[in-house]
Amino acid sequence: MAKQVITLGGGCFWCTEAVYEQVDGVLSVESGYCNGHVTAPSYEQVCGGDTGHNEVVRVSFDDERIDLREVLEIFFTIHDPTTLNRQGYDIGTQYRSGIYLHDVAQREVAQSALDEANAAQGGRVVTELQMEENYARAEDYHQHYFARHPGQGYCAAVVAPKLAKFRKTFKARLKA
């Protein structure tokens, strides 16, 4: 097994986590915060918009079962990479679209996927591409949030439809 890790910001981490937890080849998903200037911020600090952090998921995957390109194809399908600091009703810099690399070898694949998404979206993609910095794991209650609270209002109204879209679009990528 060849394990890789990529960190992705695609709006609320509950949505992104719920999708990647169902992807065949994904080993683990962890919600967190990255690329801000405060060490170990709290959810409340990040939501305040002053830390510079993005809500992200760290996706660990077996690249013999799913490669980085496929992981990023899912990423660009499950969120709107054309809205700056916003996903639906979630507004703020913590909801920006971002790909955060763990090593320089990932840059070429990520840049190619980003360029392709940008071309498909008429040059409107605002996804940032940076090395992951200043990562902090989100609080325990954020981990596996949708799996534990599918009937919660936000989960039912926002996460569930994204998950349904993923399941329909990527049937072949679902865990057995």
Buried (B, 14 or more C-beta within 10 A) or exposed (E): EEEBBBBBBBBBBBBBBBBBBBBBBBBEBBBBBBBBEBEEBBBEBBBEBEBBBBBBBBBBBBBEBBBBEBBBBBBBBBBBBBBEBBBBEBEBBBBBBBBBBBEEEBBEBBEEBBEBBBEEBEEEBBBBBBBBEBBBEBEEEBBBBBEEBEEEEBBEEBBBEBBEEBEEEBEEBEEE
